[in-house]
Amino acid sequence: QRVRPATVDLIEGDANARAPWVLRTIDAQAWVCTYADVENPSQLLWRTLEALPRGHGSVDLYALFPLNMGWGRMISDWRNCAGVFRSAFGNDEWRPICKRVTTNAQNKQARVELLELYLERLRTLWTYAGVVTDVNRVGDAKLYRMIFATNNEAAKRIAEHLQRRPKGGQTDLGL
């Protein structure tokens, strides 16, 4: 079924600044599905994530986590990017991970650890948080991880099912 343009409100501006207002306009009992199309780690602030489930009965989050894009590059320059790390993670727990990195192999391991830390942090806000798929270019060049967080048991089971399916298909960008 097509969405009628008259039923859509376009709200321009920084989503981090607008999210609290938008959430106040949505009935607390309504289901809210949030999709965060993050290209750069600085685009999604931890305080915004904290605001999403607050005061609502059901908020699900889909977010692109630019693990091999932005975070991979920023780990090597973490001292100059500390403000971005802090605002995205909401604390300084990322710091020991980045401090250990001196080689490319360690950078790869640090990305894995940062992703797990981020998921652990999300689990302080939602009962379930996990990676539902990798978003790749053609081949196995990974760009993003698609993260899903929910407090809904049925949604959790669907996400876990998605994690078990064969890789490839629709999430390959064909670049």
Disulfide bonds with the S-S distance in Angstrom:
none
